[in-house]
Amino acid sequence: MSIIGLAFRNLMRHRRRAFLTSAILAAAIGYYIIIDGMLKGFEVESVRNFINLTSGDLKITSSDFNPDNLHGLIENPSRIEQVLDTLKFITAYTERLKVMGFVDNGLDQYPVVIVGIDPKTDSTVFDLFRYTDKPLDTNVILIGKNIAKAFGLQSGDFLFVNFRGKNGAIVSVEREIGIVSAPDPAINNSLVFMDINEMRELGGFDGAATEIAVKTVDFRRADEFKSLMAGVLKGVKVVSWRDEGADFLAISQVKQKAQGVFVFFIILIGIIGTANTVLISVYEKVREIGTLKALGMTDGEVLKLFVAEGILIGMFGSLVGVALGALGNWYFVVHGLDLTKLYGEMEYGYRVLGTVHSVWSLKSIVTLAVIGPLTTLLGH
């Protein structure tokens, strides 16, 4: 009988112990695959929402822009847009005007960021209007749903919007509201959208903008396009969505790296579990080992027998773990995880709300399929 055959027979003689060791390893591997897929899914959804609702692929501001006092506005956006029209990798752009302000109902106030947008051009860069219940016009402002909830308002009610104009004068107007229910908590909690031309007229901003958001042929090449734009646009600052989203991307990367700690524990489980199982097996088979050696088996072949037992445990645990993890991940890829039921609309680092779908990570699956047998080999 071959070494593998003897190793398999020995494991079947003590199947409960071998099963428990493999099961623990399988559970750890399966859990890792599911969690890793979900974390990557959170990041993918966050990036998509951030680009499609807040940053665009690229953003252009004046090089000396100060959002606190509105110093350094883009006074002549058309000059920049003439250059943008010549760049083949740019598919769309839109002007936005952002100021700090507040909304009130005559009794209570709520601090917000007021964003002036052009409904026609904004929809070519952003997906905002997919999540609104009313079109934007000069008589309507769009507010995040949590702002409306704070005032107990419904779409069609009225609210005062207040901000400081370019010359320092306070502007206060009453407008009908529409509600934004976006998959980004930052928008729902703190943003108000207003027609940019009305906002310019009320605040004395003339044709100025705080930024020009740009959509490109491929958001993944944003940093490359940023360098190209910086070479042809003078006196402005160009940032990519990676620059704009550095904070939440850093949080995502930290969480991904934390998964490496879990891989360490999987390795530890494999080493300790296998060492324990094989050690007990050796003590139980002292007489059997003597018989095998009497029949001509060398010390090296005896060692190979126990190594084979450990590898079989690792292979079984890895295969079952990968299968369970893939099955669980498939469920979350297809059906997703409803975060609203778990966390409500609490902010927890990612720019996502509602149902988030997992993604497949072939690299993680292959790595873990290999780690199982290797850890059990190290356990010897």
SEVO-252028 format. One record per atom (N, C-alpha, C): residue in one letter; x, z, y. Coordinates in steps of 0.05 Angstrom, whole numbers, plus 32768, in hexadecimal, padded with zeros to 4 digits. Layout:
! SEVO-252028
AXZY/...
//
This chain:
! SEVO-252028
M801180007FE8/M800080008000/M801280008019/S800A7FF1802E/S80197FEF8046/S801880098056/I802B800B8069/I802C8022807B/I80118025808A/I8007800F8094/I7FED801080A3/I7FD780198091/G7FD7800F8079/G7FC280178066/G7FC280348060/L7FDB803F805B/L7FDD805C8056/L7FD5806C806E/A7FDD80638086/A7FD68071809F/A7FB7807280A3/F7FAB805B809D/F7F8D805A80A0/F7F80806D808C/R7F8A806D8073/R7F7E807E805E/R7F81809B8066/N7F9980A38071/N7F9D80BE807A/N7F8A80C68090/L7F8580B480A3/L7F7280BA80B9/L7F5680BE80AE/M7F4E80AE809A/M7F3480B0808F/M7F3080CB807F/R7F4680D58075/R7F4480EE8067/R7F3F8105807A/H7F4781028093/H7F43811680A8/H7F35810980C0/R7F1F80FB80B9/R7F1280EA80CE/R7F0780FA80E5/R7EFE811380E1/R7EF3812380F7/R7F088128810C/R7F2081308104/R7F3581368117/R7F3E811C8125/A7F4181078116/A7F4A80ED8122/A7F3480E38135/F7F1B80E6812D/F7F0580DD813E/F7F0480EC8159/L7F0881068158/L7F0781168170/L7F1D810E8184/T7F35810A8179/T7F4C8102818A/T7F4680E78196/S7F3C80D48186/S7F3680B98191/S7F1F80BA81A5/A7F0B80CC819F/A7EF380CD81B0/A7EFB80D781CC/I7F0C80EB81CD/I7F1580F681E7/I7F2380E081F7/L7F3580D281EA/L7F4380BC81F7/L7F3080A68200/A7F1D809F81EF/A7F09808A81F5/A7EF88092820D/A7EF080AC820E/A7EDF80B58224/A7EEE80B3823F/A7F0880BB823E/A7F1880B98257/A7F1C809D8260/I7F21808B824D/I7F25806E8254/I7F0B8062825F/G7EF580678251/G7EDC805C8259/G7ED480668275/Y7ED88080827A/Y7ED1808B8294/Y7EE2807E82AA/Y7EFC807A82A4/Y7F0D806E82B9/Y7F04805282C0/I7EFD804282AB/I7EF5802682B0/I7EDC802682C2/I7EC9803782BD/I7EB0803882CC/I7EB6804082E9/I7EC5805682EC/I7ECA80608307/I7EDB804D8317/D7EEF8041830A/D7F00802D8318/D7EF080158321/G7EDE800C8310/G7ECD7FF58318/G7EBB7FFC8330/M7EB08015832F/M7E9E801D8345/M7EAE8020835F/L7EC5802C835E/L7ED6802F8377/L7EDD80148383/K7EE480028371/K7EEA7FE6837B/K7ED17FD98386/G7EBA7FDF8379/G7EA17FD48384/G7E9B7FDF839F/F7E9F7FFA83A3/F7E9B800683BD/F7EAC7FF783D3/E7EC57FF283CB/E7ED87FE583DF/E7ECF7FC983E5/V7EC77FBA83D1/V7EBE7F9E83D5/V7EA57F9E83E7/E7E927FAF83E1/E7E797FB083F1/E7E7F7FB9840E/S7E917FCD8410/S7E997FD7842B/S7EA57FC1843C/V7EB87FB38430/V7EC57F9D843E/V7EB17F888447/R7EA07F808434/R7E8C7F6C843A/R7E7A7F758451/N7E707F8E8450/N7E5E7F988465/N7E6D7F9A8480/F7E857FA3847F/F7E957FA78497/F7E9A7F8C84A5/I7EA17F778496/I7EA67F5D84A1/I7E8C7F5084AB/N7E777F52849B/N7E5F7F4384A1/N7E4D7F5184B5/L7E537F6B84BB/L7E427F7984CE/L7E507F8484E6/T7E6A7F8884E4/T7E787F9684FA/T7E907F878506/S7EA27F7E84F5/S7EBC7F7484FF/S7EBF7F568500/G7EB17F4784EE/G7EB87F2B84EB/G7ED37F2984DD/D7EDC7F1184D7/D7EF67F0E84CA/D7F0C7F1684DE/L7F097F0E84F7/L7F1C7F14850C/L7F0E7F1C8525/K7F1B7F2A8536/K7F0F7F33854F/K7F237F2F8566/I7F1A7F25857C/I7F2B7F208593/I7F227F3285AA/T7F357F4185B6/T7F307F5185CD/T7F467F4C85E2/S7F417F5585FA/S7F567F53860E/S7F6D7F668606/S7F857F5E860C/S7F9D7F6D8603/S7F9E7F89860F/D7F907F8D8626/D7F917FA88633/D7F757FB48633/F7F647FAD8620/F7F487FB78620/F7F487FD5861B/N7F387FE3862B/N7F3480008627/N7F1680058625/P7F0C800C860D/P7EEF800F8609/P7EE380278618/D7EF4803A8620/D7EE98052862E/D7EE0804B864B/N7EF0803B8659/N7EE880358675/N7EE280178679/L7EE180088662/L7EDB7FEB8663/L7EF07FDB8673/H7F087FE68676/H7F1D7FD78683/H7F287FC28670/G7F2C7FAA867A/G7F387F958669/G7F237F868659/L7F0C7F808665/L7EF87F6F8658/L7F027F538656/I7EF77F448644/I7EFC7F278643/I7EEA7F1A8658/E7EF57F14866F/E7EE47F0B8686/E7EDB7EEE8682/N7EEB7EDE8674/N7EE47EC18671/N7EE67EBA8653/P7ED27EC28643/P7ED47EBC8626/P7ED57E9E8620/S7ECA7E8D8630/S7EC97E71862B/S7EE57E658629/R7EF87E718638/R7F147E678638/R7F207E6B861C/I7F1A7E828610/I7F247E8785F5/I7F157E7685E1/E7EFC7E7285E5/E7EEB7E6385D2/E7EF37E4685D1/Q7EFD7E3B85E7/Q7F067E2085E7/Q7F1E7E1D85D4/V7F2F7E3185D2/V7F467E3085C0/V7F3C7E3485A3/L7F287E46859F/L7F1E7E4B8584/L7F117E318579/D7F057E21858A/D7EF87E088580/D7F0D7DF58575/T7F267DF8857C/T7F3B7DE58571/T7F477DEF8557/L7F417E07854F/L7F4D7E128536/L7F3B7E0D851E/K7F457DFD850B/K7F347DF484F5/K7F2C7E0B84E2/F7F3B7E2084E1/F7F347E3684CE/F7F1E7E4884D9/I7F157E4484F2/I7F007E5484FD/I7EE57E4584FA/T7ED27E5384EE/T7EB87E4684EA/T7EA27E4F84FE/A7EA67E67850A/A7E927E70851D/A7E9E7E87852D/Y7E927E8D8545/Y7E9B7EA38555/Y7E837EAC8566/T7E847EC5856F/T7E6F7ECF8581/T7E7A7EE48593/E7E6E7EE685AB/E7E777EFA85BE/E7E667F1485BB/R7E737F2A85BE/R7E657F4485BD/R7E6F7F5585D5/L7E5C7F6585DF/L7E627F7785F5/L7E5A7F9385ED/K7E6E7FA585EA/K7E697FC085E0/K7E6E7FD585F6/V7E5B7FE785F9/V7E5F7FFE860C/V7E5380178600/M7E5E802E8609/M7E5280478600/M7E3A804D8611/G7E26805A8605/G7E0E80608614/G7DFD80748604/F7DE48075860B/F7DD1808785FC/F7DB5807C85FE/V7DA5808485EB/V7D89807D85EC/V7D79809785EF/D7D62809685FC/D7D5280AE85FF/D7D3480A78600/N7D2480BB85FA/N7D0780B785FB/N7CFA80C78612/G7D0B80CF8625/G7D0180DF863C/G7D0580FC8638/L7D0B8104861F/L7D0F81218619/L7D2B8125860C/D7D31811585F8/D7D4A811885E9/D7D5C810085EC/Q7D76810485EA/Q7D8980EE85EC/Q7D9980EC85D2/Y7DA380D385CC/Y7DB280CE85B4/Y7DC980BB85BC/P7DE280C485B8/P7DF980B385C0/P7DFC809C85AC/V7E01808485B7/V7E03806C85A7/V7E18805985B2/V7E1F804585A3/V7E2F802E85AC/V7E1B801785B0/I7E1A800D85C8/I7E087FF785CE/I7E177FDD85CC/V7E0D7FCB85BB/V7E1B7FB285B5/V7E0A7F9A85C0/G7E157F8C85D3/G7E077F7485DD/G7E0F7F5D85CC/I7DFB7F4E85C2/I7E007F3785B0/I7DEF7F2085B8/D7DF87F0885B1/D7DE97EEF85B4/D7DDC7EEA8599/P7DC27EEB8597/P7DB47EE8857D/P7DBC7ECE856F/K7DC07EB8857E/K7DC57E9E8571/K7DE17E9D8565/T7DF67EA48575/T7E117EA2856B/T7E187EBA8559/D7E0C7ED1855E/D7E137EE8854E/D7E0C7EE48531/S7DF67ED6852C/S7DED7ED18510/S7DFF7EBE8501/T7E117EB0850F/T7E247E9E8502/T7E3C7EAD84F7/V7E417EC58502/V7E587ED584FA/V7E4F7EEE84EA/F7E397EFA84F2/F7E307F1384E6/F7E157F1084D8/D7E107F2384C6/D7DF67F2384B6/D7DE37F3884C1/L7DE67F4184D9/L7DD67F5684E4/L7DB87F5184E1/F7DAF7F3984E7/F7D927F3384E8/F7D857F3284CC/R7D957F3484B7/R7D8A7F37849C/R7D7D7F538499/Y7D857F6684AA/Y7D7D7F8184A6/Y7D6C7F8C84BD/T7D617F7A84CD/T7D507F8384E4/T7D337F7B84DE/D7D217F8B84E9/D7D057F8684E5/D7CF87F7784FD/K7D087F708511/K7CFE7F648529/K7D147F538536/P7D0E7F3B8540/P7D227F2B854D/P7D2B7F388568/L7D437F33856F/L7D4E7F3D8589/L7D487F2A859F/D7D3D7F3585B6/D7D3A7F2685CE/D7D3D7F3885E6/T7D377F2E85FD/T7D3C7F3D8616/T7D297F558619/N7D147F568609/N7D017F6D860B/N7D047F8085F3/V7D177F7A85E1/V7D1A7F8A85C9/V7D377F9285C5/I7D3B7FAB85BD/I7D557FB485B4/I7D537FBB8596/L7D687FB98588/L7D697FC0856C/L7D797FD98568/I7D6E7FEE855B/I7D7C80078558/I7D7E800E853A/G7D94801C8533/G7D9780258518/G7D808036850E/K7D7A803484F5/K7D62804284EB/K7D64806084ED/N7D7C806B84EC/N7D7F808884EE/N7D7B8091850B/I7D818080851E/I7D7B8086853A/I7D5D8088853E/A7D4F80748533/A7D3280748534/A7D26808C8527/K7D3280948510/K7D2880AB8502/K7D2C80C58512/A7D4280C68520/A7D4880DE8531/A7D3380E28547/F7D2880CC8551/F7D1380CD8565/F7CF780CC855A/G7CF580C88540/G7CDA80C58534/G7CCC80AC853C/L7CDB80968540/L7CD0807D854A/L7CCD80688534/Q7CBB80558539/Q7CB7803F8527/Q7CBC80258537/S7CC0800F8528/S7CC47FF68535/S7CAC7FEF8547/G7CB27FE7855F/G7C9C7FE18572/G7C997FF78587/D7CA4800F8582/D7CA380248596/D7CB7801E85AC/F7CB8802F85C0/F7CC9802A85D7/F7CDD804085DA/L7CF5803985E5/L7D0A804C85E9/L7D1B80438601/F7D2680578610/F7D3880518626/F7D54804D861B/V7D6280388625/V7D7E8034861F/V7D8E80368639/N7DA480458638/N7DB3804C8650/N7DD08047864C/F7DDD803A8660/F7DFA8036865E/F7E058032867A/R7E1F8034867D/R7E2D80318696/R7E368014869A/G7E2E800886B0/G7E357FED86B5/G7E527FEA86BD/K7E5A7FD186C3/K7E767FCC86CA/K7E7F7FDA86E3/N7E6C7FDC86F6/N7E737FE98710/N7E6F8007870F/G7E68801286F8/G7E65802F86F6/G7E49803986F8/A7E3680288701/A7E1B80308704/A7E0D803386E9/I7DFC804786E7/I7DED804C86CE/I7DD5803986CC/V7DD3802C86B6/V7DBD801A86B0/V7DAA8028869D/S7D90802886A2/S7D7D80348691/S7D6480238690/V7D5D80188678/V7D4680078675/V7D36800F865C/E7D1C800B865D/E7D0C80128646/E7D067FF88637/R7D0A7FF9861C/R7D067FE1860C/R7CF87FE785F2/E7CE97FD485E8/E7CDD7FD685CD/E7CF47FD685B9/I7CF07FE485A3/I7D057FE6858F/I7CFE7FD78575/G7D137FCB8569/G7D127FC2854E/G7D267FD3853F/I7D247FD48525/I7D347FE68515/I7D477FD78503/V7D607FE08502/V7D757FD484F0/V7D787FE784D9/S7D757FDC84C1/S7D7A7FEC84A8/S7D907FDE8499/A7DA97FE384A2/A7DC07FD58497/A7DCC7FE58480/P7DDC7FD8846F/P7DEA7FE68459/P7E047FF38463/D7E057FF9847D/D7E1D80068489/D7E13801E8499/P7E1B80368491/P7E11804E849F/P7E19804F84BC/A7E30804384C4/A7E39804484DF/A7E25803684F1/I7E19801F84E8/I7E06801184F8/I7DEC802084FA/N7DE3802B84E4/N7DC9803A84E3/N7DCA805384F4/N7DE2805E84F6/N7DE480788504/N7DEB80778522/S7DF78061852B/S7E0280628546/S7E0180498557/L7DF68033854D/L7DF7801A855C/L7DDB80128566/V7DDC8006857F/V7DC47FFA858B/V7DCC7FDE8593/F7DBC7FCA858D/F7DC27FAF8593/F7DAF7FA585A9/M7DBA7F9685BC/M7DAC7F8D85D4/M7DB47F7085DA/D7DA27F6085E5/D7DA97F4585ED/D7DC07F468601/I7DD67F3785FA/I7DEE7F39860A/I7DEA7F2E8627/N7DDA7F1A862A/N7DD67F0F8645/N7DC67F238657/E7DB27F31864B/E7DA47F45865A/E7DB77F5C8661/M7DC77F63864E/M7DDA7F7A8652/M7DEE7F738668/R7DF77F5A8669/R7E0A7F52867E/R7DFC7F538699/E7DE47F4A869A/E7DD57F4986B4/E7DD07F6686BE/L7DC77F7786AC/L7DC07F9386B4/L7DD97FA286BC/G7DEF7F9E86AE/G7E077FAD86B3/G7E1B7FA086C5/G7E157F8886CF/G7E277F7B86E1/G7E417F7186D3/F7E3E7F6A86BA/F7E567F6186AB/F7E5C7F4486AE/D7E4B7F3586BC/D7E4E7F1886BF/D7E4F7F0C86A3/G7E637EFC869E/G7E657EEF8684/G7E797EFC8671/A7E807F158677/A7E957F238669/A7E8D7F2C864D/A7EA17F30863C/A7E9C7F3A8621/A7EB37F4E861A/T7EAD7F618609/T7EC27F738600/T7ED27F6785E9/E7EC57F5485DA/E7ED37F4985C3/E7EC67F2E85BB/I7ED57F1E85AC/I7ECA7F06859F/I7ED07F098581/A7EBA7F0A8572/A7EBD7F0C8555/A7EBE7EF08549/V7ED07EED8535/V7ED57ED2852A/V7ED17ED2850C/K7EC57EBD8502/K7EC27EB884E5/K7ED47EA184DD/T7EE27EA484C7/T7EF67E9084BE/T7EED7E8484A4/V7EFC7E71849A/V7EF67E648481/V7EFB7E778469/D7F0B7E8B846C/D7F117E9E8456/D7F1A7EB98462/F7F097ECD845F/F7F107EE7846A/F7F297EF3845E/R7F307EEB8445/R7F487EF68438/R7F617EED8445/R7F607ED88455/R7F777ECD8463/R7F777ED58480/A7F687EEB8487/A7F657EF384A2/A7F807EF984B0/D7F927F0684A2/D7FAC7F0D84AE/D7FBC7EF484B4/E7FBA7EE084A3/E7FC87EC784A8/E7FBD7EB984C0/F7FA27EB884C2/F7F957EAC84D9/F7F9A7EBB84F3/K7F9C7ED584F0/K7FA27EE68507/K7FBD7EDE8514/S7FD17ED98503/S7FEB7ED1850E/S7FE97EB6851B/L7FDA7EA38510/L7FD77E89851C/L7FC97E8B8537/M7FB47E9B8539/M7FA67E9E8552/M7FB77EAB8567/A7FC77EBF855F/A7FD87ECD8572/A7FEC7EB9857F/G7FF37EA48570/G80067E91857B/G7FFA7E7E8590/V7FDF7E7B8590/V7FD37E6885A3/V7FC37E7685B8/L7FBC7E8F85B4/L7FAD7E9E85C8/L7FBF7EB285D6/K7FC17EB085F0/K7FD27EC28600/K7FC17ED6860F/G7FCC7EEE8613/G7FBF7F028622/G7FA77F108615/V7FA57F0C85FA/V7F907F1985EB/V7F9B7F2685D3/K7F8B7F3785C7/K7F937F4585AE/K7F817F3B8597/V7F8D7F338582/V7F7E7F2A856A/V7F837F3E8554/V7F6D7F478548/V7F6F7F5A8532/V7F5E7F4F851A/S7F677F558502/S7F587F4C84EA/S7F457F6284E2/W7F347F5C84CF/W7F227F7184C4/W7F317F8784B7/R7F497F8184AC/R7F597F9684A0/R7F637FA984B5/D7F6A7F9F84CD/D7F737FB184E3/D7F5B7FC284EC/E7F447FB584EF/E7F2C7FC484F9/E7F237FD984E5/G7F257FD384CB/G7F1B7FE584B7/G7F307FF684AA/A7F467FFA84B8/A7F5D800984AC/A7F55802484A2/D7F43803284B0/D7F3B804D84A9/D7F2D804E848E/F7F18803E848B/F7F09803F8472/F7F198032845B/L7F2A801F8461/L7F3A8013844C/L7F4F80278442/A7F5980388454/A7F6C804C844C/A7F5F80608439/I7F468068843F/I7F38807A842E/I7F34806E8413/S7F2D80548412/S7F29804683F9/S7F43804583E8/Q7F59804083F6/Q7F72803E83E7/Q7F7B805983DC/V7F75806F83EB/V7F7C808A83E1/V7F6C808F83C8/K7F52808883C8/K7F41808D83B1/K7F4A807D8399/Q7F538064839E/Q7F5D80538389/Q7F77805F837D/K7F888069838F/K7FA180758385/K7F9C808F8375/A7F87809D837D/A7F8080B5836E/A7F7980AF8351/Q7F708097834C/Q7F6A808F8331/Q7F83808F8320/G7F9B808B832D/G7FB4808C831E/G7FB880A88311/V7FAE80BD831E/V7FB080D88313/V7FA080D982F9/F7F8980CB82F9/F7F7980CC82E1/F7F8680BD82CA/V7F9580A782D1/V7FA4809982BC/V7FB980AC82B0/F7FC580BD82C1/F7FD980D082B6/F7FCB80E382A2/F7FB380EC82A8/F7FA580FE8296/F7F9D80EF827C/I7F9780D6827E/I7F9180C68266/I7FAA80C58254/I7FC180C08261/I7FDA80C08251/I7FDF80DB8245/L7FDA80F08254/L7FDE810B824A/L7FCC81128233/I7FB381098235/I7FA0810D821F/I7FAA80FF8206/G7FB380E6820A/G7FBC80D781F3/G7FD480E481E5/I7FE780EE81F6/I800080FA81EB/I7FFA811481DD/I7FEC812681EB/I7FE6814081DF/I7FD4813F81C7/G7FBF812E81C9/G7FAC812B81B3/G7FB98120819B/T7FC9810B819E/T7FD680FF8187/T7FEB8112817B/A7FFB811E818C/A801081318183/A800381478172/N7FED8152817C/N7FDF8167816E/N7FD5815D8153/T7FC881468153/T7FBC813B813A/T7FD281358125/V7FE78128812E/V7FFC8120811C/V800B81388112/L8010814C8123/L801E8164811B/L800F81738105/I7FF581768109/I7FE5818380F4/I7FE6817380DA/S7FE4815880DD/S7FE5814680C6/S7FFF814A80B7/V8015814D80C5/V8030815080B8/V8030816A80A8/Y8027818080B4/Y8027819A80A7/Y80158199808E/E7FFF818B8090/E7FED81898079/E7FF781788062/K800A81668068/K801381538055/K80308157804C/V80398170804E/V805581768046/V805A816E8029/R804881768017/R804B816F7FFA/R804881507FF6/E803581458005/E803181288002/E80498118800C/I805581228021/I806D8115802C/I808481168017/G8086812E800A/G809A81317FF5/G8095811E7FDE/T807C811A7FD6/T807581077FC1/T807D80EB7FC8/L807680E37FE2/L807C80C87FEB/L809A80C37FEB/K80A980D77FF3/K80C680D47FF4/K80D180D27FD7/A80C580E17FC5/A80CD80E07FA9/A80C880C57F9D/L80B380B77FA8/L80AD809D7F9E/L80BD80877FAB/G80D0808F7FBE/G80E2807C7FC9/G80DE80777FE7/M80CB80847FF4/M80C7807F8010/M80DD808D8020/T80E980808033/T80FE808B8044/T80F2809C805B/D810480AC8068/D80FB80BC807F/D80F080A98095/G80FD80938099/G80F4808080AD/G80D8807680A7/E80D28070808E/E80B880668086/E80A3807C8089/V80AA80958083/V809780AB8087/V809180AE80A5/L80A580AB80B6/L80A180AD80D3/L808E809680DC/K8093807E80D1/K8082806780D8/K8065806C80D0/L8061807A80BA/L8046808080B1/L8037809180C6/F804480A580D0/F803780B780E3/F803480A980FF/V804880988105/V80468089811E/V802E8076811C/A802B806A8105/A801480578101/A7FFA80668104/E7FF8807F80FA/E7FE0808E80FD/E7FD98092811A/G7FEE809A812A/G7FE9809F8146/G7FE180858155/I7FEE806F814E/I7FE78056815B/I7FCA804D8154/L7FC28051813B/L7FA7804B8134/L7F93805C8143/I7F9980758147/I7F8880878157/I7F85807C8174/G7F9D8074817F/G7F9D806A819A/G7F8E804F819D/M7F92803E8189/M7F848024818A/M7F6680278188/F7F5E80398176/F7F41803D8173/F7F358049818C/G7F43805E8198/G7F39806B81B0/G7F39805781C7/S7F4D804681C9/S7F4E803281DF/S7F38801E81DC/L7F34801381C4/L7F207FFE81C0/L7F04800981C6/V7EFE802181BC/V7EE4802D81C0/V7EE1803381DE/G7EF6803F81EA/G7EF580458207/G7EF0802D8218/V7EFF80178213/V7EFC7FFF8222/V7EE07FF3821E/A7ED67FF58205/A7EBB7FEB8200/A7EA67FFB820F/L7EA88015820E/L7E958027821C/L7E978023823A/G7EB080218244/G7EB4801E8261/G7EA98003826A/A7EAE7FEE825A/A7EA47FD38262/A7E867FD38261/L7E7A7FE0824E/L7E5C7FE1824C/L7E517FF08265/G7E5D8007826B/G7E5380168282/G7E588007829C/N7E6F7FFA829E/N7E757FEB82B7/N7E627FD382B9/W7E5C7FC682A3/W7E497FB082A3/W7E2E7FB882AF/Y7E257FD082A7/Y7E0B7FDA82B1/Y7E0C7FDC82CF/F7E227FE882DA/F7E247FEC82F7/F7E2A7FD18306/V7E367FBE82F8/V7E397FA48304/V7E1E7F968308/V7E0D7F9982F3/V7DF37F8B82F4/V7DDF7F9B8304/H7DDD7FB58300/H7DC87FC5830C/H7DD17FD48325/G7DEB7FDA8327/G7DF57FE9833E/G7DEE8006833D/L7DF880158351/L7DF380318354/L7DE68036836F/D7DCE8042836E/D7DC080478387/D7DCB80608394/L7DDC805D83A9/L7DE9807383B6/L7DD5808383C7/T7DC0807683D0/T7DAC808483E0/T7D9F809B83D1/K7D9A809783B8/K7D8F80AD83A8/K7DA280C483A4/L7DBC80BE83A4/L7DD080D2839F/L7DD880E183B9/Y7DDD80D183CE/Y7DE880DC83E7/Y7DD780D98400/G7DBF80CC83FD/G7DB080C58414/G7DBF80B18425/E7DC180B6843F/E7DD080A48451/E7DE980B2845D/M7DF380C5844E/M7E0B80D38456/M7E2380C08455/E7E3580C38469/E7E4D80B3846A/E7E6380C08459/Y7E7080B18447/Y7E8380BC8435/Y7E9C80AB8433/G7EA2809C8449/G7EBB808D844A/G7EB7806F8446/Y7EA380678436/Y7E9F804B8432/Y7E8980408444/R7E8A8027844B/R7E76801A845D/R7E60800E844C/V7E53801F843B/V7E3E8015842A/V7E2780288429/L7E0F801D8424/L7DF7802C841F/L7DE7801E840A/G7DD4802C83FF/G7DC2801F83EB/G7DD0801B83D1/T7DCA800583C3/T7DD4800083A8/T7DEF7FF183AA/V7E037FFD839D/V7E1E7FF2839C/V7E247FE9837F/H7E2E7FD1837C/H7E347FC68362/H7E527FC8835B/S7E577FCF8343/S7E727FD18339/S7E7E7FB58336/V7E997FB38333/V7EA67F9A832E/V7EB87F9C8315/W7EC07F86830B/W7ED17F8682F3/W7EEF7F8682FC/S7EFE7F9682EE/S7F1B7F9782F3/S7F297F9382D9/L7F307F7982D4/L7F3D7F7282BB/L7F587F8082B8/K7F667F8482CE/K7F807F9182CD/K7F7D7FAE82C2/S7F697FBD82CB/S7F657FD882C2/S7F5E7FD982A5/I7F4D7FC6829C/I7F447FC68280/I7F5C7FC0826E/V7F6C7FAC8274/V7F837FA58264/V7F977FBC8263/T7F9C7FC8827B/T7FAF7FDE827D/T7FA77FF5826A/L7F8D7FFC826C/L7F848013825C/L7F83800C823E/A7F7E7FF38237/A7F7E7FEB821B/A7F9A7FEE820F/V7FAF7FEB8220/V7FCA7FEE8217/V7FD4800B8218/I7FCA801A822C/I7FD380358230/I7FCC80468217/G7FB58043820B/G7FAC805481F5/G7FC1805581DE/P7FC7803D81D2/P7FDB803D81BD/P7FF7804781C6/L7FFE804181DF/L8019804981E9/L801A806781EB/T8005807481F6/T8005809181F9/T8007809F81DE/T7FF8809481CA/T7FF980A081AF/T8015809C81A3/L8022808681AA/L803D808181A0/L8050809681AC/L804C809B81C6/L805D80AF81D4/L805880CB81C9/G804080CF81BE/G803980E981B3/G804980F1819B/H805980DE8190/H806A80E4817A/H808580EE8182/
//
